[in-house]
Each structure stands twice: as structure tokens, then as C-alpha cells.
Amino acid sequence: MSDPDQRSNSAGGFLLAVSLMVGTIMGLLLGQPSVGFLAGLAIGSIAAVSLWLKGRG
């Protein structure tokens, strides 16, 4: 059983948050903020899940 006090060194939530903000800003610049938000959500989710899978070993 793993130690409950052990914390992960990965920061998948940070990647998701940054990609959402960048996607929304890029969408605003291109006149499509909702498309930018969804693109940032997709890219951030893929990055966070891949980081999580890598950390699982």
C-alpha cells in the first residue's frame, strides 16, 4: 500500500489551467473565444492525462 502522505511531483492541473487561459486569449485575438477555450481544454486535458499516466509508471 502506498504512503498517504506521499505527494505527486507532477502538476497536471497547472498545465490544464495554463492551456485554458492561453487558448481563451488566442481565441479572443482570433474572434472565437469559445473555440479557443475548447481547444485549450482539449490540449490541456491531453497533457494532464499523459503526465498522470507517465507518473503512474
N, CA, C, O and CB atoms as a CASP TS submission, in Angstrom:
PFRMAT TS
TARGET T0000
AUTHOR 0000-0000-0000
METHOD Language model
MODEL 1
PARENT N/A
ATOM      1  N   MET     1       0.842  -1.176   0.000  1.00  0.00           N
ATOM      2  CA  MET     1       0.000   0.000   0.000  1.00  0.00           C
ATOM      3  C   MET     1       0.887   1.239   0.000  1.00  0.00           C
ATOM      4  O   MET     1       1.938   1.248   0.640  1.00  0.00           O
ATOM      5  CB  MET     1      -0.958  -0.002   1.215  1.00  0.00           C
ATOM      6  N   SER     2       0.480   2.268  -0.700  1.00  0.00           N
ATOM      7  CA  SER     2       1.305   3.477  -0.799  1.00  0.00           C
ATOM      8  C   SER     2       1.120   4.356   0.432  1.00  0.00           C
ATOM      9  O   SER     2       0.115   4.273   1.138  1.00  0.00           O
ATOM     10  CB  SER     2       0.956   4.269  -2.073  1.00  0.00           C
ATOM     11  N   ASP     3       2.102   5.185   0.661  1.00  0.00           N
ATOM     12  CA  ASP     3       2.085   6.106   1.786  1.00  0.00           C
ATOM     13  C   ASP     3       1.092   7.231   1.498  1.00  0.00           C
ATOM     14  O   ASP     3       1.226   7.898   0.472  1.00  0.00           O
ATOM     15  CB  ASP     3       3.504   6.674   2.059  1.00  0.00           C
ATOM     16  N   PRO     4       0.097   7.471   2.365  1.00  0.00           N
ATOM     17  CA  PRO     4      -0.896   8.523   2.085  1.00  0.00           C
ATOM     18  C   PRO     4      -0.322   9.934   2.143  1.00  0.00           C
ATOM     19  O   PRO     4      -0.912  10.862   1.591  1.00  0.00           O
ATOM     20  CB  PRO     4      -2.036   8.418   3.063  1.00  0.00           C
ATOM     21  N   ASP     5       0.829  10.107   2.808  1.00  0.00           N
ATOM     22  CA  ASP     5       1.438  11.436   2.890  1.00  0.00           C
ATOM     23  C   ASP     5       2.320  11.758   1.688  1.00  0.00           C
ATOM     24  O   ASP     5       2.792  12.886   1.548  1.00  0.00           O
ATOM     25  CB  ASP     5       2.254  11.549   4.156  1.00  0.00           C
ATOM     26  N   GLN     6       2.542  10.779   0.826  1.00  0.00           N
ATOM     27  CA  GLN     6       3.386  10.992  -0.350  1.00  0.00           C
ATOM     28  C   GLN     6       2.631  11.840  -1.369  1.00  0.00           C
ATOM     29  O   GLN     6       1.506  11.507  -1.742  1.00  0.00           O
ATOM     30  CB  GLN     6       3.820   9.637  -0.979  1.00  0.00           C
ATOM     31  N   ARG     7       3.242  12.929  -1.817  1.00  0.00           N
ATOM     32  CA  ARG     7       2.617  13.825  -2.786  1.00  0.00           C
ATOM     33  C   ARG     7       3.253  13.628  -4.136  1.00  0.00           C
ATOM     34  O   ARG     7       4.433  13.294  -4.243  1.00  0.00           O
ATOM     35  CB  ARG     7       2.735  15.290  -2.346  1.00  0.00           C
ATOM     36  N   SER     8       2.467  13.837  -5.159  1.00  0.00           N
ATOM     37  CA  SER     8       2.951  13.703  -6.523  1.00  0.00           C
ATOM     38  C   SER     8       3.822  14.900  -6.892  1.00  0.00           C
ATOM     39  O   SER     8       3.569  16.023  -6.457  1.00  0.00           O
ATOM     40  CB  SER     8       1.774  13.568  -7.503  1.00  0.00           C
ATOM     41  N   ASN     9       4.846  14.649  -7.696  1.00  0.00           N
ATOM     42  CA  ASN     9       5.713  15.732  -8.154  1.00  0.00           C
ATOM     43  C   ASN     9       5.204  16.357  -9.445  1.00  0.00           C
ATOM     44  O   ASN     9       5.752  17.366  -9.890  1.00  0.00           O
ATOM     45  CB  ASN     9       7.129  15.220  -8.353  1.00  0.00           C
ATOM     46  N   SER    10       4.183  15.792 -10.050  1.00  0.00           N
ATOM     47  CA  SER    10       3.667  16.319 -11.310  1.00  0.00           C
ATOM     48  C   SER    10       2.615  17.391 -11.042  1.00  0.00           C
ATOM     49  O   SER    10       2.012  17.436  -9.969  1.00  0.00           O
ATOM     50  CB  SER    10       3.075  15.185 -12.173  1.00  0.00           C
ATOM     51  N   ALA    11       2.409  18.243 -12.027  1.00  0.00           N
ATOM     52  CA  ALA    11       1.479  19.362 -11.886  1.00  0.00           C
ATOM     53  C   ALA    11       0.544  19.406 -13.083  1.00  0.00           C
ATOM     54  O   ALA    11       0.587  20.349 -13.873  1.00  0.00           O
ATOM     55  CB  ALA    11       2.240  20.701 -11.744  1.00  0.00           C
ATOM     56  N   GLY    12      -0.295  18.396 -13.221  1.00  0.00           N
ATOM     57  CA  GLY    12      -1.218  18.336 -14.347  1.00  0.00           C
ATOM     58  C   GLY    12      -2.269  19.429 -14.327  1.00  0.00           C
ATOM     59  O   GLY    12      -2.690  19.906 -15.381  1.00  0.00           O
ATOM     60  N   GLY    13      -2.696  19.829 -13.142  1.00  0.00           N
ATOM     61  CA  GLY    13      -3.685  20.904 -13.029  1.00  0.00           C
ATOM     62  C   GLY    13      -3.149  22.229 -13.533  1.00  0.00           C
ATOM     63  O   GLY    13      -3.882  23.029 -14.114  1.00  0.00           O
ATOM     64  N   PHE    14      -1.876  22.453 -13.308  1.00  0.00           N
ATOM     65  CA  PHE    14      -1.253  23.681 -13.800  1.00  0.00           C
ATOM     66  C   PHE    14      -1.260  23.709 -15.326  1.00  0.00           C
ATOM     67  O   PHE    14      -1.561  24.735 -15.936  1.00  0.00           O
ATOM     68  CB  PHE    14       0.189  23.807 -13.269  1.00  0.00           C
ATOM     69  N   LEU    15      -0.926  22.572 -15.935  1.00  0.00           N
ATOM     70  CA  LEU    15      -0.937  22.503 -17.399  1.00  0.00           C
ATOM     71  C   LEU    15      -2.335  22.770 -17.945  1.00  0.00           C
ATOM     72  O   LEU    15      -2.496  23.466 -18.948  1.00  0.00           O
ATOM     73  CB  LEU    15      -0.437  21.129 -17.877  1.00  0.00           C
ATOM     74  N   LEU    16      -3.330  22.219 -17.287  1.00  0.00           N
ATOM     75  CA  LEU    16      -4.708  22.413 -17.729  1.00  0.00           C
ATOM     76  C   LEU    16      -5.122  23.880 -17.604  1.00  0.00           C
ATOM     77  O   LEU    16      -5.719  24.442 -18.523  1.00  0.00           O
ATOM     78  CB  LEU    16      -5.659  21.523 -16.917  1.00  0.00           C
ATOM     79  N   ALA    17      -4.807  24.492 -16.473  1.00  0.00           N
ATOM     80  CA  ALA    17      -5.181  25.889 -16.254  1.00  0.00           C
ATOM     81  C   ALA    17      -4.496  26.828 -17.240  1.00  0.00           C
ATOM     82  O   ALA    17      -5.127  27.731 -17.789  1.00  0.00           O
ATOM     83  CB  ALA    17      -4.841  26.302 -14.833  1.00  0.00           C
ATOM     84  N   VAL    18      -3.206  26.611 -17.462  1.00  0.00           N
ATOM     85  CA  VAL    18      -2.463  27.478 -18.388  1.00  0.00           C
ATOM     86  C   VAL    18      -2.979  27.311 -19.808  1.00  0.00           C
ATOM     87  O   VAL    18      -3.136  28.296 -20.529  1.00  0.00           O
ATOM     88  CB  VAL    18      -0.954  27.168 -18.334  1.00  0.00           C
ATOM     89  N   SER    19      -3.242  26.080 -20.215  1.00  0.00           N
ATOM     90  CA  SER    19      -3.725  25.871 -21.579  1.00  0.00           C
ATOM     91  C   SER    19      -5.113  26.470 -21.776  1.00  0.00           C
ATOM     92  O   SER    19      -5.424  26.951 -22.865  1.00  0.00           O
ATOM     93  CB  SER    19      -3.748  24.380 -21.910  1.00  0.00           C
ATOM     94  N   LEU    20      -5.946  26.448 -20.749  1.00  0.00           N
ATOM     95  CA  LEU    20      -7.260  27.097 -20.853  1.00  0.00           C
ATOM     96  C   LEU    20      -7.111  28.607 -21.020  1.00  0.00           C
ATOM     97  O   LEU    20      -7.791  29.212 -21.849  1.00  0.00           O
ATOM     98  CB  LEU    20      -8.116  26.787 -19.610  1.00  0.00           C
ATOM     99  N   MET    21      -6.232  29.208 -20.244  1.00  0.00           N
ATOM    100  CA  MET    21      -6.040  30.660 -20.350  1.00  0.00           C
ATOM    101  C   MET    21      -5.435  31.046 -21.693  1.00  0.00           C
ATOM    102  O   MET    21      -5.888  31.998 -22.329  1.00  0.00           O
ATOM    103  CB  MET    21      -5.146  31.163 -19.216  1.00  0.00           C
ATOM    104  N   VAL    22      -4.416  30.313 -22.124  1.00  0.00           N
ATOM    105  CA  VAL    22      -3.779  30.622 -23.408  1.00  0.00           C
ATOM    106  C   VAL    22      -4.753  30.403 -24.556  1.00  0.00           C
ATOM    107  O   VAL    22      -4.816  31.211 -25.482  1.00  0.00           O
ATOM    108  CB  VAL    22      -2.521  29.762 -23.611  1.00  0.00           C
ATOM    109  N   GLY    23      -5.505  29.320 -24.500  1.00  0.00           N
ATOM    110  CA  GLY    23      -6.487  29.048 -25.547  1.00  0.00           C
ATOM    111  C   GLY    23      -7.553  30.132 -25.635  1.00  0.00           C
ATOM    112  O   GLY    23      -7.934  30.550 -26.728  1.00  0.00           O
ATOM    113  N   THR    24      -8.031  30.582 -24.484  1.00  0.00           N
ATOM    114  CA  THR    24      -9.039  31.640 -24.472  1.00  0.00           C
ATOM    115  C   THR    24      -8.480  32.951 -24.997  1.00  0.00           C
ATOM    116  O   THR    24      -9.155  33.652 -25.751  1.00  0.00           O
ATOM    117  CB  THR    24      -9.580  31.836 -23.067  1.00  0.00           C
ATOM    118  N   ILE    25      -7.267  33.290 -24.611  1.00  0.00           N
ATOM    119  CA  ILE    25      -6.647  34.534 -25.101  1.00  0.00           C
ATOM    120  C   ILE    25      -6.422  34.462 -26.606  1.00  0.00           C
ATOM    121  O   ILE    25      -6.693  35.421 -27.328  1.00  0.00           O
ATOM    122  CB  ILE    25      -5.306  34.801 -24.377  1.00  0.00           C
ATOM    123  N   MET    26      -5.923  33.315 -27.076  1.00  0.00           N
ATOM    124  CA  MET    26      -5.734  33.164 -28.522  1.00  0.00           C
ATOM    125  C   MET    26      -7.075  33.231 -29.247  1.00  0.00           C
ATOM    126  O   MET    26      -7.174  33.825 -30.321  1.00  0.00           O
ATOM    127  CB  MET    26      -5.022  31.831 -28.841  1.00  0.00           C
ATOM    128  N   GLY    27      -8.095  32.630 -28.665  1.00  0.00           N
ATOM    129  CA  GLY    27      -9.427  32.702 -29.262  1.00  0.00           C
ATOM    130  C   GLY    27      -9.964  34.121 -29.306  1.00  0.00           C
ATOM    131  O   GLY    27     -10.600  34.519 -30.282  1.00  0.00           O
ATOM    132  N   LEU    28      -9.708  34.887 -28.249  1.00  0.00           N
ATOM    133  CA  LEU    28     -10.142  36.290 -28.238  1.00  0.00           C
ATOM    134  C   LEU    28      -9.451  37.077 -29.346  1.00  0.00           C
ATOM    135  O   LEU    28     -10.073  37.903 -30.014  1.00  0.00           O
ATOM    136  CB  LEU    28      -9.851  36.937 -26.869  1.00  0.00           C
ATOM    137  N   LEU    29      -8.165  36.815 -29.533  1.00  0.00           N
ATOM    138  CA  LEU    29      -7.419  37.533 -30.578  1.00  0.00           C
ATOM    139  C   LEU    29      -7.931  37.172 -31.975  1.00  0.00           C
ATOM    140  O   LEU    29      -7.879  37.992 -32.891  1.00  0.00           O
ATOM    141  CB  LEU    29      -5.914  37.216 -30.473  1.00  0.00           C
ATOM    142  N   LEU    30      -8.424  35.946 -32.129  1.00  0.00           N
ATOM    143  CA  LEU    30      -8.931  35.498 -33.428  1.00  0.00           C
ATOM    144  C   LEU    30     -10.441  35.681 -33.578  1.00  0.00           C
ATOM    145  O   LEU    30     -11.009  35.347 -34.618  1.00  0.00           O
ATOM    146  CB  LEU    30      -8.580  34.047 -33.636  1.00  0.00           C
ATOM    147  N   GLY    31     -11.090  36.212 -32.534  1.00  0.00           N
ATOM    148  CA  GLY    31     -12.525  36.458 -32.597  1.00  0.00           C
ATOM    149  C   GLY    31     -13.384  35.240 -32.281  1.00  0.00           C
ATOM    150  O   GLY    31     -14.588  35.257 -32.539  1.00  0.00           O
ATOM    151  N   GLN    32     -12.794  34.185 -31.729  1.00  0.00           N
ATOM    152  CA  GLN    32     -13.530  32.960 -31.390  1.00  0.00           C
ATOM    153  C   GLN    32     -13.113  32.476 -29.996  1.00  0.00           C
ATOM    154  O   GLN    32     -12.416  31.468 -29.885  1.00  0.00           O
ATOM    155  CB  GLN    32     -13.275  31.845 -32.456  1.00  0.00           C
ATOM    156  N   PRO    33     -13.528  33.179 -28.928  1.00  0.00           N
ATOM    157  CA  PRO    33     -13.061  32.793 -27.596  1.00  0.00           C
ATOM    158  C   PRO    33     -13.545  31.412 -27.149  1.00  0.00           C
ATOM    159  O   PRO    33     -12.821  30.707 -26.446  1.00  0.00           O
ATOM    160  CB  PRO    33     -13.506  33.817 -26.596  1.00  0.00           C
ATOM    161  N   SER    34     -14.752  31.019 -27.544  1.00  0.00           N
ATOM    162  CA  SER    34     -15.241  29.703 -27.116  1.00  0.00           C
ATOM    163  C   SER    34     -14.483  28.571 -27.807  1.00  0.00           C
ATOM    164  O   SER    34     -14.240  27.528 -27.200  1.00  0.00           O
ATOM    165  CB  SER    34     -16.740  29.577 -27.404  1.00  0.00           C
ATOM    166  N   VAL    35     -14.112  28.769 -29.064  1.00  0.00           N
ATOM    167  CA  VAL    35     -13.321  27.757 -29.772  1.00  0.00           C
ATOM    168  C   VAL    35     -11.921  27.668 -29.144  1.00  0.00           C
ATOM    169  O   VAL    35     -11.380  26.573 -28.992  1.00  0.00           O
ATOM    170  CB  VAL    35     -13.220  28.096 -31.298  1.00  0.00           C
ATOM    171  N   GLY    36     -11.344  28.804 -28.785  1.00  0.00           N
ATOM    172  CA  GLY    36     -10.049  28.818 -28.127  1.00  0.00           C
ATOM    173  C   GLY    36     -10.104  28.141 -26.771  1.00  0.00           C
ATOM    174  O   GLY    36      -9.181  27.423 -26.388  1.00  0.00           O
ATOM    175  N   PHE    37     -11.200  28.373 -26.039  1.00  0.00           N
ATOM    176  CA  PHE    37     -11.370  27.724 -24.748  1.00  0.00           C
ATOM    177  C   PHE    37     -11.439  26.209 -24.902  1.00  0.00           C
ATOM    178  O   PHE    37     -10.799  25.473 -24.150  1.00  0.00           O
ATOM    179  CB  PHE    37     -12.628  28.242 -24.055  1.00  0.00           C
ATOM    180  N   LEU    38     -12.215  25.749 -25.875  1.00  0.00           N
ATOM    181  CA  LEU    38     -12.346  24.303 -26.093  1.00  0.00           C
ATOM    182  C   LEU    38     -11.043  23.681 -26.581  1.00  0.00           C
ATOM    183  O   LEU    38     -10.708  22.561 -26.197  1.00  0.00           O
ATOM    184  CB  LEU    38     -13.456  24.022 -27.098  1.00  0.00           C
ATOM    185  N   ALA    39     -10.317  24.393 -27.416  1.00  0.00           N
ATOM    186  CA  ALA    39      -9.020  23.886 -27.873  1.00  0.00           C
ATOM    187  C   ALA    39      -8.036  23.808 -26.703  1.00  0.00           C
ATOM    188  O   ALA    39      -7.296  22.832 -26.573  1.00  0.00           O
ATOM    189  CB  ALA    39      -8.448  24.788 -28.996  1.00  0.00           C
ATOM    190  N   GLY    40      -8.031  24.829 -25.860  1.00  0.00           N
ATOM    191  CA  GLY    40      -7.179  24.806 -24.676  1.00  0.00           C
ATOM    192  C   GLY    40      -7.570  23.691 -23.724  1.00  0.00           C
ATOM    193  O   GLY    40      -6.705  23.057 -23.119  1.00  0.00           O
ATOM    194  N   LEU    41      -8.860  23.448 -23.588  1.00  0.00           N
ATOM    195  CA  LEU    41      -9.339  22.351 -22.744  1.00  0.00           C
ATOM    196  C   LEU    41      -8.866  21.009 -23.276  1.00  0.00           C
ATOM    197  O   LEU    41      -8.414  20.157 -22.510  1.00  0.00           O
ATOM    198  CB  LEU    41     -10.867  22.370 -22.653  1.00  0.00           C
ATOM    199  N   ALA    42      -8.968  20.820 -24.578  1.00  0.00           N
ATOM    200  CA  ALA    42      -8.545  19.553 -25.179  1.00  0.00           C
ATOM    201  C   ALA    42      -7.034  19.351 -25.035  1.00  0.00           C
ATOM    202  O   ALA    42      -6.588  18.274 -24.640  1.00  0.00           O
ATOM    203  CB  ALA    42      -8.945  19.506 -26.663  1.00  0.00           C
ATOM    204  N   ILE    43      -6.259  20.365 -25.349  1.00  0.00           N
ATOM    205  CA  ILE    43      -4.801  20.250 -25.266  1.00  0.00           C
ATOM    206  C   ILE    43      -4.349  20.072 -23.818  1.00  0.00           C
ATOM    207  O   ILE    43      -3.488  19.241 -23.529  1.00  0.00           O
ATOM    208  CB  ILE    43      -4.128  21.491 -25.881  1.00  0.00           C
ATOM    209  N   GLY    44      -4.926  20.843 -22.922  1.00  0.00           N
ATOM    210  CA  GLY    44      -4.565  20.723 -21.506  1.00  0.00           C
ATOM    211  C   GLY    44      -4.953  19.386 -20.917  1.00  0.00           C
ATOM    212  O   GLY    44      -4.217  18.823 -20.107  1.00  0.00           O
ATOM    213  N   SER    45      -6.101  18.873 -21.315  1.00  0.00           N
ATOM    214  CA  SER    45      -6.537  17.562 -20.818  1.00  0.00           C
ATOM    215  C   SER    45      -5.603  16.461 -21.297  1.00  0.00           C
ATOM    216  O   SER    45      -5.233  15.572 -20.531  1.00  0.00           O
ATOM    217  CB  SER    45      -7.974  17.265 -21.270  1.00  0.00           C
ATOM    218  N   ILE    46      -5.230  16.524 -22.553  1.00  0.00           N
ATOM    219  CA  ILE    46      -4.300  15.522 -23.088  1.00  0.00           C
ATOM    220  C   ILE    46      -2.959  15.603 -22.359  1.00  0.00           C
ATOM    221  O   ILE    46      -2.379  14.575 -22.008  1.00  0.00           O
ATOM    222  CB  ILE    46      -4.097  15.724 -24.613  1.00  0.00           C
ATOM    223  N   ALA    47      -2.471  16.815 -22.134  1.00  0.00           N
ATOM    224  CA  ALA    47      -1.194  16.979 -21.443  1.00  0.00           C
ATOM    225  C   ALA    47      -1.277  16.488 -19.998  1.00  0.00           C
ATOM    226  O   ALA    47      -0.364  15.814 -19.521  1.00  0.00           O
ATOM    227  CB  ALA    47      -0.760  18.446 -21.474  1.00  0.00           C
ATOM    228  N   ALA    48      -2.375  16.824 -19.293  1.00  0.00           N
ATOM    229  CA  ALA    48      -2.507  16.401 -17.904  1.00  0.00           C
ATOM    230  C   ALA    48      -2.641  14.890 -17.776  1.00  0.00           C
ATOM    231  O   ALA    48      -2.035  14.285 -16.892  1.00  0.00           O
ATOM    232  CB  ALA    48      -3.702  17.076 -17.268  1.00  0.00           C
ATOM    233  N   VAL    49      -3.427  14.280 -18.650  1.00  0.00           N
ATOM    234  CA  VAL    49      -3.601  12.835 -18.595  1.00  0.00           C
ATOM    235  C   VAL    49      -2.300  12.110 -18.952  1.00  0.00           C
ATOM    236  O   VAL    49      -1.953  11.104 -18.333  1.00  0.00           O
ATOM    237  CB  VAL    49      -4.726  12.400 -19.539  1.00  0.00           C
ATOM    238  N   SER    50      -1.591  12.624 -19.947  1.00  0.00           N
ATOM    239  CA  SER    50      -0.324  11.975 -20.314  1.00  0.00           C
ATOM    240  C   SER    50       0.705  12.115 -19.192  1.00  0.00           C
ATOM    241  O   SER    50       1.479  11.189 -18.950  1.00  0.00           O
ATOM    242  CB  SER    50       0.234  12.579 -21.622  1.00  0.00           C
ATOM    243  N   LEU    51       0.722  13.250 -18.511  1.00  0.00           N
ATOM    244  CA  LEU    51       1.623  13.427 -17.370  1.00  0.00           C
ATOM    245  C   LEU    51       1.235  12.474 -16.238  1.00  0.00           C
ATOM    246  O   LEU    51       2.104  11.895 -15.587  1.00  0.00           O
ATOM    247  CB  LEU    51       1.594  14.894 -16.874  1.00  0.00           C
ATOM    248  N   TRP    52      -0.044  12.317 -16.009  1.00  0.00           N
ATOM    249  CA  TRP    52      -0.534  11.411 -14.981  1.00  0.00           C
ATOM    250  C   TRP    52      -0.171   9.954 -15.323  1.00  0.00           C
ATOM    251  O   TRP    52       0.264   9.197 -14.456  1.00  0.00           O
ATOM    252  CB  TRP    52      -2.062  11.565 -14.818  1.00  0.00           C
ATOM    253  N   LEU    53      -0.352   9.580 -16.577  1.00  0.00           N
ATOM    254  CA  LEU    53      -0.014   8.216 -16.975  1.00  0.00           C
ATOM    255  C   LEU    53       1.491   7.968 -16.865  1.00  0.00           C
ATOM    256  O   LEU    53       1.914   6.880 -16.473  1.00  0.00           O
ATOM    257  CB  LEU    53      -0.490   7.946 -18.408  1.00  0.00           C
ATOM    258  N   LYS    54       2.285   8.958 -17.205  1.00  0.00           N
ATOM    259  CA  LYS    54       3.742   8.834 -17.089  1.00  0.00           C
ATOM    260  C   LYS    54       4.142   8.675 -15.623  1.00  0.00           C
ATOM    261  O   LYS    54       5.043   7.899 -15.306  1.00  0.00           O
ATOM    262  CB  LYS    54       4.448  10.068 -17.709  1.00  0.00           C
ATOM    263  N   GLY    55       3.482   9.401 -14.737  1.00  0.00           N
ATOM    264  CA  GLY    55       3.802   9.320 -13.327  1.00  0.00           C
ATOM    265  C   GLY    55       3.381   8.022 -12.661  1.00  0.00           C
ATOM    266  O   GLY    55       3.933   7.637 -11.630  1.00  0.00           O
ATOM    267  N   ARG    56       2.411   7.357 -13.247  1.00  0.00           N
ATOM    268  CA  ARG    56       1.964   6.082 -12.676  1.00  0.00           C
ATOM    269  C   ARG    56       2.985   4.993 -12.889  1.00  0.00           C
ATOM    270  O   ARG    56       2.984   3.980 -12.189  1.00  0.00           O
ATOM    271  CB  ARG    56       0.638   5.662 -13.280  1.00  0.00           C
ATOM    272  N   GLY    57       3.844   5.200 -13.841  1.00  0.00           N
ATOM    273  CA  GLY    57       4.936   4.246 -14.037  1.00  0.00           C
ATOM    274  C   GLY    57       4.682   3.321 -15.145  1.00  0.00           C
ATOM    275  O   GLY    57       5.512   2.459 -15.432  1.00  0.00           O
TER
END
